Amino acid sequence: MQDKVTFKILRGLPGAQYWETFEIELEEGANVISSLMKIRRSPVNQKGEKTTPVIWEDGCLEEVCGSCSMLINGIPRQACSTIIKPLIEETGSSTISLAPLTKFSLIRDLQVDRQAMFDSLKKIRGWVDITSSRTDGPGPRVSPDEQEVAYSLSTCMTCGCCMEACPQFNENSSFIGPAPISQVRYFGIHPTSRLGQPARIRVMLEKGGIAECGNAQACVAVCPKNIPLTESIAGVGREATQAYFWNLFGAREKKK
């Protein structure tokens, strides 16, 4: 095993980014986050110059919160679950590049603002509505097949990896992106939240909705949770198509 590992990190503020290289001892079982923590404890670059600590975001450190997303060797991944040794074996190089996601506003170094995704979840009403009605007894049944699909979709961390990989999601496009679309499918499965599905589908028919997906399928390739994003996009697309024609021909019927 390599005894040292080199990190080439894209640092800086918006409009003033630069690459800085650090070399550290490689420890067994180390991941990207633990390596960044080691650099932060002694921020001296490969030239021997003392520098400022590297800035990034993390939370759970167990691939649940999604906050530590970054480009690792150019691929959007979770820094907490990316182990250094297999990465070196995979690439054949002990030099690892780290850069911030490019589809979200840069804060500093490796930290970005993912607010755009959270705003999209508000737009598609990504929650279960609570009504004033109440009935005694058990709630509506959910089939095992629906439970299995819903569980998979519920693991979304809003990490942004799929959005980063999506060629249609960019500053020149209004496309809402794969993660919010998948959540439209998720909340449409819940028996109570299903009541709000027509409103979600209307959003999918608006500008930036399902029609702007180019079917690149890059999103599903990088999802850390292996969520069936393309299945969600296809399913929501069918719902949107049905709603469109229902509205079209329903309106004509009303005029007769």
Solvent accessible surface area in square Angstrom, and as a share of the most:
residue,aa,sasa,rsa
1,M,132,0.59
2,Q,89,0.40
3,D,100,0.52
4,K,85,0.36
5,V,1,0.00
6,T,19,0.11
7,F,0,0.00
8,K,83,0.35
9,I,0,0.00
10,L,34,0.17
11,R,1,0.00
12,G,8,0.07
13,L,98,0.49
14,P,84,0.53
15,G,88,0.85
16,A,64,0.50
17,Q,79,0.35
18,Y,104,0.40
19,W,120,0.42
20,E,19,0.08
21,T,37,0.21
22,F,2,0.01
23,E,79,0.35
24,I,22,0.11
25,E,86,0.39
26,L,16,0.08
27,E,101,0.45
28,E,126,0.56
29,G,53,0.51
30,A,16,0.12
31,N,28,0.14
32,V,0,0.00
33,I,4,0.02
34,S,48,0.31
35,S,3,0.02
36,L,0,0.00
37,M,52,0.23
38,K,51,0.21
39,I,3,0.01
40,R,109,0.40
41,R,174,0.63
42,S,69,0.45
43,P,12,0.07
44,V,62,0.36
45,N,14,0.07
46,Q,97,0.43
47,K,169,0.71
48,G,56,0.54
49,E,92,0.41
50,K,161,0.68
51,T,30,0.17
52,T,66,0.38
53,P,58,0.36
54,V,1,0.01
55,I,56,0.29
56,W,22,0.08
57,E,59,0.26
58,D,51,0.26
59,G,51,0.49
60,C,45,0.27
61,L,81,0.40
62,E,124,0.56
63,E,37,0.17
64,V,92,0.53
65,C,47,0.28
66,G,0,0.00
67,S,15,0.10
68,C,4,0.03
69,S,6,0.04
70,M,1,0.00
71,L,23,0.11
72,I,0,0.00
73,N,47,0.24
74,G,53,0.51
75,I,81,0.41
76,P,12,0.08
77,R,69,0.25
78,Q,4,0.02
79,A,0,0.00
80,C,8,0.05
81,S,53,0.34
82,T,3,0.02
83,I,65,0.33
84,I,0,0.00
85,K,72,0.30
86,P,70,0.44
87,L,5,0.03
88,I,16,0.08
89,E,119,0.53
90,E,114,0.51
91,T,64,0.37
92,G,69,0.67
93,S,48,0.31
94,S,34,0.22
95,T,63,0.37
96,I,0,0.00
97,S,31,0.20
98,L,0,0.00
99,A,13,0.10
100,P,6,0.04
101,L,4,0.02
102,T,96,0.56
103,K,56,0.24
104,F,16,0.07
105,S,77,0.50
106,L,33,0.16
107,I,79,0.40
108,R,89,0.33
109,D,1,0.01
110,L,4,0.02
111,Q,43,0.19
112,V,12,0.07
113,D,62,0.32
114,R,26,0.09
115,Q,79,0.35
116,A,51,0.40
117,M,1,0.00
118,F,76,0.32
119,D,68,0.35
120,S,16,0.11
121,L,42,0.21
122,K,126,0.53
123,K,104,0.44
124,I,0,0.00
125,R,86,0.31
126,G,21,0.20
127,W,105,0.37
128,V,59,0.34
129,D,36,0.18
130,I,168,0.85
131,T,68,0.40
132,S,122,0.79
133,S,87,0.56
134,R,200,0.73
135,T,118,0.68
136,D,118,0.61
137,G,62,0.60
138,P,136,0.85
139,G,56,0.54
140,P,96,0.60
141,R,234,0.86
142,V,44,0.25
143,S,49,0.31
144,P,105,0.66
145,D,107,0.55
146,E,61,0.27
147,Q,100,0.44
148,E,126,0.56
149,V,48,0.27
150,A,20,0.16
151,Y,157,0.60
152,S,33,0.21
153,L,0,0.00
154,S,50,0.32
155,T,38,0.22
156,C,36,0.22
157,M,18,0.08
158,T,19,0.11
159,C,11,0.07
160,G,1,0.01
161,C,0,0.00
162,C,11,0.06
163,M,0,0.00
164,E,18,0.08
165,A,26,0.21
166,C,11,0.07
167,P,70,0.44
168,Q,57,0.25
169,F,27,0.11
170,N,51,0.26
171,E,168,0.75
172,N,139,0.71
173,S,43,0.27
174,S,55,0.35
175,F,5,0.02
176,I,14,0.07
177,G,0,0.00
178,P,2,0.01
179,A,4,0.03
180,P,1,0.01
181,I,0,0.00
182,S,1,0.01
183,Q,18,0.08
184,V,0,0.00
185,R,46,0.17
186,Y,57,0.22
187,F,25,0.10
188,G,12,0.12
189,I,25,0.13
190,H,76,0.34
191,P,31,0.19
192,T,48,0.28
193,S,0,0.00
194,R,103,0.38
195,L,133,0.66
196,G,12,0.11
197,Q,13,0.06
198,P,79,0.50
199,A,26,0.20
200,R,0,0.00
201,I,8,0.04
202,R,138,0.50
203,V,19,0.11
204,M,1,0.00
205,L,70,0.35
206,E,92,0.41
207,K,163,0.69
208,G,4,0.04
209,G,2,0.02
210,I,25,0.13
211,A,98,0.76
212,E,60,0.27
213,C,35,0.21
214,G,45,0.44
215,N,99,0.51
216,A,57,0.44
217,Q,95,0.42
218,A,34,0.27
219,C,8,0.05
220,V,50,0.29
221,A,85,0.66
222,V,32,0.18
223,C,15,0.09
224,P,35,0.22
225,K,64,0.27
226,N,126,0.64
227,I,3,0.02
228,P,32,0.20
229,L,4,0.02
230,T,36,0.21
231,E,101,0.45
232,S,0,0.00
233,I,23,0.12
234,A,48,0.37
235,G,13,0.12
236,V,0,0.00
237,G,19,0.18
238,R,148,0.54
239,E,61,0.27
240,A,2,0.01
241,T,70,0.41
242,Q,123,0.55
243,A,28,0.21
244,Y,111,0.42
245,F,95,0.40
246,W,195,0.68
247,N,81,0.42
248,L,61,0.30
249,F,101,0.42
250,G,23,0.22
251,A,48,0.37
252,R,134,0.49
253,E,105,0.47
254,K,175,0.74
255,K,173,0.73
256,K,186,0.79
